Amino acid sequence: MSILSTVDHNGRVQRPAFELPLLLAATFRELIDGLHAELAKQGHGDARPIHGFALQAIGPDGATVSELGRRLGVSKQAAAKTAAGLEQIGYITRRPSTDDARATVLTRTPRGEEMLDLSAAIFERLRRDWIRRLGAQQVRAIEDGLAAVVTGSGGAKIGDLPGWLR
């Protein structure tokens, strides 16, 4: 309970509305911090949150820097900087495009694929921990409620976060 929360006559905590985005952000941060702590233990200490988003955006077939920027909702310069960082830690490689002689295609390396696979497994463990702490029905209700808000808003879509973080 926060300093501004109150308890109603039924014993339920009543929070001010501004706490909702703070709770959502703190929860997101807890999940991401837990993910990266575990990734570091498994040999991926250089991985950063944007790296997972970027590797997903590059996809299994690869992407140019321009495509990466569009998919992440960032400038070409920001995408190039992210790509350089991914290449430096061995998560992507560059190859000439077969469609455009001037373009270079970014492709995920086996190390980049490993990081994504580990991330998926770690998120599964983190979700199981939530189920242990909150119960399966409560976790499903949280997921269903959040999905309804996101998909019903007509604005953001699941996966739109990187561009929004600009």
Residue pairs with C-beta under 8 A, 6 or more apart in sequence:
1 7
1 13
1 15
2 15
2 16
2 19
4 15
4 16
4 19
5 13
5 14
5 15
5 16
5 19
6 13
6 14
7 13
7 14
8 14
31 123
31 126
32 49
34 122
34 126
35 119
35 122
35 123
35 126
36 47
36 48
36 49
38 118
38 122
38 125
39 45
39 47
39 115
39 118
39 119
39 122
40 47
42 118
44 114
44 115
44 118
46 89
47 89
47 91
47 115
48 85
50 82
50 162
51 82
51 85
51 86
51 89
51 91
51 115
52 115
52 116
52 119
53 72
53 161
53 162
54 68
54 72
54 79
54 82
54 83
54 86
54 162
55 86
55 91
55 92
55 108
55 112
55 115
55 116
56 116
56 159
57 63
57 68
57 71
57 72
57 162
58 68
58 92
58 106
58 107
58 108
60 108
62 95
62 105
62 106
62 107
62 108
63 71
63 105
63 106
64 97
64 100
64 103
64 104
64 105
64 106
65 76
65 79
65 80
65 83
65 104
65 106
66 76
66 79
66 103
68 79
68 82
68 83
68 106
69 75
69 76
69 78
69 79
69 80
72 78
72 79
72 82
72 162
72 163
73 160
73 162
73 163
73 164
73 166
74 82
74 162
74 163
74 166
78 166
83 92
83 94
83 106
86 92
86 106
86 112
87 93
87 94
87 106
90 109
90 111
90 112
91 108
91 109
91 111
91 112
91 115
92 106
92 107
92 108
92 109
92 112
93 106
93 107
93 109
94 104
94 105
94 106
94 107
95 104
95 105
95 107
96 103
96 104
96 105
97 103
97 104
97 105
108 116
127 139
130 139
131 139
134 142
147 158
150 156
150 157
150 158
151 157
151 158
156 164
